[in-house]
Amino acid sequence: MEKITFFGTHSYDRANFTAANADFNFDLHFLRSFLDEHTVKYLEGARAVCVFVNDNVNRQALYSLKDQGVELVALRCAGFNNVDLQAAKSCGIRVVRVPAYSPHAIAEHVVALLLTLNRKTHRANLRTRDGNFALHGLMGFDLFDKTAGIIGTGKIARVLIKILQGFGMHILAYDPYPDLGYAEQNQVQYVDLKTLYAKSDVISLNCPLTSENRHLINREAIEGMKKGVYVINTGRGPLIDTQALIEGLKNGTVGAAGLDVYEEESSYFFEDRSDKVIRDDNLSRLLSYNNVLITSHQAFFTQEAMHSIALTTLANCQEYFEGRPLSNEVCSQA
């Protein structure tokens, strides 16, 4: 029976993977600690490890994994920016991921952030619970006839576009690899980033993080945006330069920000820090703004998505153990 060691797990990970394992019969070993060069000692004979977005799969960790006999790193997520792929290649460790699980989960969370920020239902709820039924400060705007700028037009973005078109929004899109056939059939207009920034009332980031698009939303980008724009990020935190976003919020260029991800989230997200002081000044400042809504990287967190993630991850491992081609392998470009 092949053993897989899971890092950075919570009760919901253990429940979902244990249920899905009925179809595979692996020996699953769950750890609460995140993977790094210091925690690899807990492997206890596993040929595969399963990691998530906050596990630090750097060069040192990978070579330590290799020394302990690990042959496969299985990401239970789509993103792989936390893995040193070149180091993995050089030490012979294969890397697999879950490229798609539930695009509906992510897309619907984008809309939840947008609607909450626009109609200020989170603030209204706090007021009414305190007996305050005043409406001042709660005015929003109709999404109908507004323009949404969608950066990235993969599976998640296409679900999101359909939802936003249901509100009667116009869609501008940017993608370094545009699908013109899709755009023509779905009333989507591909434009350059400068045009998208200038014309969009709402901007949603639905793209993976790469070395080329780190800080895609920076000071220059924000300066070119329509005043009062809403920025929603469910992709990866480093797509946005946090300091530039704060400046945009302060000067009113950015009317509101909905963030399910954050540049330095690994120190805070997925853990209860309520009894500790938040020492990240940028995060503290963002949390103090009433036009910023931060969720803890939970856009993926639906029953359907978690089930799909577990099944795909275990299927990836089974392909490797059986010596079959890896359907969802991530390879270094170097």
C-alpha positions as CSV (number, residue, x, y, z in Angstrom):
1,M,0.0,0.0,0.0
2,E,1.6,3.3,-1.1
3,K,1.9,6.0,1.5
4,I,1.1,9.7,0.8
5,T,2.1,12.3,3.4
6,F,-0.1,15.5,3.5
7,F,1.2,18.8,4.8
8,G,-0.7,21.8,6.1
9,T,-4.0,19.9,6.6
10,H,-7.2,20.8,8.4
11,S,-10.1,18.7,9.5
12,Y,-11.9,19.3,6.2
13,D,-8.9,18.1,4.2
14,R,-8.7,14.9,6.3
15,A,-12.5,14.3,5.9
16,N,-12.5,14.9,2.1
17,F,-9.4,12.9,1.3
18,T,-10.3,10.0,3.6
19,A,-13.7,9.7,1.8
20,A,-12.2,9.9,-1.6
21,N,-9.6,7.3,-0.7
22,A,-12.2,4.6,-0.7
23,D,-11.7,4.4,-4.4
24,F,-7.9,4.2,-4.2
25,N,-6.8,2.5,-0.9
26,F,-3.7,4.6,-0.2
27,D,-2.1,4.9,3.2
28,L,-2.8,8.6,3.9
29,H,-0.8,10.4,6.6
30,F,-2.0,13.9,7.6
31,L,0.2,16.5,9.2
32,R,-0.9,20.0,10.4
33,S,2.5,21.6,9.8
34,F,3.4,23.2,6.5
35,L,6.1,21.6,4.3
36,D,9.5,23.4,4.4
37,E,13.1,22.3,4.7
38,H,12.5,21.8,8.5
39,T,9.4,19.5,8.4
40,V,10.5,17.0,5.8
41,K,11.7,14.8,8.6
42,Y,8.1,13.7,9.3
43,L,7.7,11.8,6.0
44,E,8.2,8.3,7.5
45,G,8.7,6.4,4.2
46,A,6.3,8.2,1.9
47,R,7.1,8.2,-1.9
48,A,4.7,11.1,-2.4
49,V,3.8,14.2,-0.6
50,C,0.7,16.4,-1.0
51,V,0.9,20.1,-0.5
52,F,-1.2,23.3,-0.7
53,V,-0.6,26.9,-1.5
54,N,1.2,27.9,1.7
55,D,3.7,25.0,1.7
56,N,7.2,26.2,0.8
57,V,8.5,23.7,-1.8
58,N,11.8,25.5,-2.3
59,R,15.1,24.0,-3.5
60,Q,16.3,23.1,0.0
61,A,13.0,21.4,0.8
62,L,13.0,19.5,-2.5
63,Y,16.5,18.1,-2.1
64,S,15.6,17.1,1.5
65,L,12.5,15.3,0.1
66,K,14.7,13.6,-2.4
67,D,17.1,12.4,0.3
68,Q,14.1,10.8,2.1
69,G,13.0,8.9,-1.0
70,V,10.1,11.2,-2.2
71,E,9.5,10.9,-5.9
72,L,6.3,12.9,-6.3
73,V,4.9,16.3,-5.1
74,A,1.1,16.4,-5.6
75,L,-0.4,19.9,-5.3
76,R,-4.0,19.9,-4.2
77,C,-4.5,23.2,-6.0
78,A,-4.2,24.7,-9.4
79,G,-1.4,27.2,-8.7
80,F,2.2,26.0,-8.5
81,N,4.2,29.3,-7.9
82,N,5.3,27.9,-4.4
83,V,7.2,25.1,-6.0
84,D,10.8,25.5,-7.4
85,L,10.1,23.6,-10.6
86,Q,13.7,23.9,-11.8
87,A,15.0,22.3,-8.6
88,A,12.3,19.6,-8.8
89,K,13.5,18.7,-12.3
90,S,17.2,18.7,-11.3
91,C,16.6,16.3,-8.4
92,G,14.2,14.1,-10.3
93,I,11.0,14.8,-8.4
94,R,7.8,14.9,-10.5
95,V,5.2,17.6,-9.8
96,V,1.4,17.3,-10.4
97,R,-1.5,19.6,-9.7
98,V,-5.3,20.0,-10.0
99,P,-5.7,22.3,-13.0
100,A,-9.5,22.5,-12.6
101,Y,-11.9,21.5,-9.9
102,S,-14.9,23.8,-9.7
103,P,-14.7,27.0,-11.8
104,H,-18.1,27.8,-10.5
105,A,-16.8,28.0,-6.9
106,I,-14.2,30.7,-7.8
107,A,-16.5,32.6,-10.1
108,E,-19.3,32.7,-7.7
109,H,-17.0,34.0,-4.9
110,V,-15.9,36.8,-7.2
111,V,-19.5,37.9,-7.5
112,A,-20.1,37.5,-3.8
113,L,-17.2,39.9,-3.1
114,L,-18.4,42.3,-5.8
115,L,-22.1,42.4,-4.6
116,T,-21.1,42.7,-0.9
117,L,-18.8,45.6,-1.6
118,N,-21.2,47.3,-3.9
119,R,-24.4,47.0,-1.9
120,K,-22.5,47.1,1.4
121,T,-24.5,44.2,2.9
122,H,-21.8,43.4,5.4
123,R,-21.9,46.9,6.8
124,A,-25.7,46.9,6.7
125,N,-25.9,43.7,8.7
126,L,-23.7,45.0,11.4
127,R,-25.8,48.2,11.6
128,T,-29.1,46.5,11.8
129,R,-27.9,44.0,14.5
130,D,-27.1,47.1,16.5
131,G,-30.5,48.6,15.9
132,N,-29.2,51.2,13.4
133,F,-31.5,51.2,10.3
134,A,-30.1,54.3,8.7
135,L,-29.1,54.2,5.0
136,H,-26.4,56.8,4.8
137,G,-23.1,55.4,3.4
138,L,-24.8,52.3,2.0
139,M,-25.5,53.5,-1.6
140,G,-24.3,51.2,-4.3
141,F,-24.7,51.2,-8.1
142,D,-26.5,49.1,-10.7
143,L,-24.2,46.5,-12.3
144,F,-26.5,46.7,-15.4
145,D,-24.8,48.5,-18.3
146,K,-21.5,48.7,-16.5
147,T,-18.2,47.3,-17.9
148,A,-16.3,44.4,-16.3
149,G,-12.6,43.9,-17.2
150,I,-11.6,40.3,-16.9
151,I,-7.9,39.5,-16.8
152,G,-7.4,35.9,-17.9
153,T,-10.0,34.0,-19.9
154,G,-9.7,30.4,-18.7
155,K,-12.4,28.2,-17.3
156,I,-13.1,30.3,-14.2
157,A,-13.2,33.5,-16.1
158,R,-15.7,32.1,-18.6
159,V,-18.1,31.0,-15.9
160,L,-17.7,34.5,-14.3
161,I,-18.3,36.2,-17.6
162,K,-21.6,34.3,-18.1
163,I,-22.7,35.4,-14.6
164,L,-21.8,39.0,-15.1
165,Q,-23.5,39.1,-18.5
166,G,-26.6,37.9,-16.6
167,F,-26.5,41.2,-14.8
168,G,-26.3,43.0,-18.1
169,M,-22.6,43.9,-17.9
170,H,-20.4,44.5,-20.9
171,I,-17.2,42.4,-20.9
172,L,-13.7,43.5,-21.8
173,A,-11.0,40.9,-21.5
174,Y,-7.2,40.6,-21.6
175,D,-5.3,37.3,-22.1
176,P,-1.8,36.9,-23.5
177,Y,-3.3,34.0,-25.5
178,P,-6.7,35.2,-26.6
179,D,-9.3,32.8,-27.8
180,L,-10.9,34.9,-30.6
181,G,-13.5,32.2,-31.4
182,Y,-14.7,32.2,-27.9
183,A,-14.9,36.0,-27.8
184,E,-16.9,36.2,-31.0
185,Q,-19.4,33.6,-29.8
186,N,-19.9,35.2,-26.3
187,Q,-19.9,38.9,-26.9
188,V,-16.5,39.4,-25.3
189,Q,-14.1,42.0,-26.5
190,Y,-10.4,41.4,-26.2
191,V,-8.4,44.6,-25.5
192,D,-5.0,45.6,-24.3
193,L,-4.4,46.1,-20.6
194,K,-4.3,49.9,-20.9
195,T,-7.7,50.0,-22.5
196,L,-9.1,47.5,-20.0
197,Y,-7.9,49.6,-17.1
198,A,-9.3,52.8,-18.6
199,K,-12.8,51.6,-19.4
200,S,-13.6,49.0,-16.7
201,D,-15.9,49.8,-13.7
202,V,-14.9,46.4,-12.2
203,I,-11.7,44.5,-12.7
204,S,-11.4,40.8,-11.8
205,L,-8.0,39.0,-11.8
206,N,-8.6,35.4,-12.8
207,C,-5.1,34.3,-14.0
208,P,-2.3,32.3,-12.5
209,L,0.8,33.9,-11.1
210,T,3.9,33.8,-13.3
211,S,7.2,35.6,-13.3
212,E,5.9,37.9,-16.0
213,N,2.7,39.1,-14.3
214,R,3.9,39.6,-10.7
215,H,2.6,43.0,-9.6
216,L,0.5,43.2,-12.8
217,I,-1.6,45.7,-10.8
218,N,1.0,48.3,-9.8
219,R,1.1,52.1,-9.4
220,E,1.2,52.7,-13.1
221,A,-1.7,50.4,-13.8
222,I,-3.8,52.0,-11.1
223,E,-3.1,55.5,-12.3
224,G,-4.6,54.4,-15.7
225,M,-7.8,53.0,-14.2
226,K,-11.2,54.6,-14.2
227,K,-11.8,56.5,-11.0
228,G,-13.8,54.5,-8.5
229,V,-13.0,51.1,-10.1
230,Y,-13.7,48.0,-8.0
231,V,-10.7,45.5,-8.0
232,I,-11.4,41.8,-7.2
233,N,-8.5,39.3,-6.9
234,T,-9.2,35.6,-6.5
235,G,-6.1,34.6,-8.4
236,R,-2.8,35.0,-6.4
237,G,-1.8,37.7,-4.0
238,P,1.4,38.9,-5.8
239,L,-0.6,39.8,-8.9
240,I,-1.2,43.1,-7.0
241,D,1.4,45.4,-5.5
242,T,-0.2,45.9,-2.1
243,Q,1.4,49.3,-1.4
244,A,0.2,50.6,-4.8
245,L,-3.3,49.3,-4.0
246,I,-3.3,51.1,-0.7
247,E,-2.3,54.3,-2.4
248,G,-5.1,53.8,-5.0
249,L,-7.6,53.3,-2.2
250,K,-6.4,56.4,-0.4
251,N,-6.6,58.7,-3.4
252,G,-10.0,57.3,-4.5
253,T,-8.9,55.8,-7.8
254,V,-9.8,52.4,-6.4
255,G,-13.3,52.6,-5.1
256,A,-13.2,49.2,-3.4
257,A,-11.2,46.1,-3.3
258,G,-12.3,42.5,-2.8
259,L,-9.3,40.2,-2.0
260,D,-9.5,36.5,-1.4
261,V,-5.7,36.4,-1.7
262,Y,-2.9,38.6,-0.4
263,E,0.8,39.0,-1.1
264,E,2.0,37.8,2.3
265,E,-0.9,35.5,3.1
266,S,1.2,32.5,4.1
267,S,1.8,34.1,7.6
268,Y,-1.9,34.5,8.3
269,F,-4.4,32.7,6.0
270,F,-5.9,29.3,7.0
271,E,-5.1,29.8,10.7
272,D,-6.8,31.4,13.7
273,R,-4.8,34.5,14.5
274,S,-7.5,36.3,16.5
275,D,-5.5,36.2,19.7
276,K,-2.4,37.7,18.2
277,V,-1.4,41.1,16.9
278,I,-1.2,41.4,13.1
279,R,2.3,42.7,12.5
280,D,1.9,43.1,8.8
281,D,1.3,46.9,8.4
282,N,-0.2,46.6,4.9
283,L,-2.6,43.9,5.9
284,S,-3.6,45.8,9.0
285,R,-4.3,48.9,7.0
286,L,-6.4,47.1,4.4
287,L,-8.5,45.5,7.2
288,S,-9.2,49.0,8.5
289,Y,-10.8,50.2,5.3
290,N,-14.6,49.9,5.1
291,N,-14.3,49.6,1.3
292,V,-12.0,46.6,1.4
293,L,-13.3,43.0,1.9
294,I,-10.7,40.3,2.6
295,T,-11.5,36.6,2.7
296,S,-9.0,34.0,3.7
297,H,-8.4,32.3,0.3
298,Q,-11.7,30.6,0.5
299,A,-13.0,31.0,-3.1
300,F,-12.3,27.3,-3.8
301,F,-14.1,26.2,-0.6
302,T,-17.3,24.4,-1.7
303,Q,-18.3,20.8,-1.2
304,E,-18.1,20.2,-4.9
305,A,-14.7,21.7,-5.3
306,M,-13.2,19.9,-2.3
307,H,-14.5,16.6,-3.6
308,S,-13.1,17.2,-7.0
309,I,-9.7,18.2,-5.6
310,A,-9.4,15.1,-3.6
311,L,-10.4,12.8,-6.4
312,T,-8.0,14.4,-8.9
313,T,-5.1,14.6,-6.5
314,L,-5.4,10.9,-5.6
315,A,-5.8,10.0,-9.3
316,N,-2.6,11.9,-10.1
317,C,-0.8,9.9,-7.5
318,Q,-2.2,6.6,-8.8
319,E,-1.0,7.4,-12.3
320,Y,2.5,7.9,-11.0
321,F,2.5,4.8,-8.8
322,E,1.3,2.7,-11.8
323,G,3.9,4.1,-14.1
324,R,1.3,5.8,-16.4
325,P,1.7,9.1,-18.2
326,L,0.9,12.0,-15.8
327,S,-2.2,13.9,-17.0
328,N,-1.6,16.9,-14.8
329,E,2.2,17.2,-14.6
330,V,3.8,20.6,-14.1
331,C,7.1,20.9,-15.8
332,S,9.9,23.4,-15.5
333,Q,10.3,25.7,-18.6
334,A,14.1,26.0,-17.9
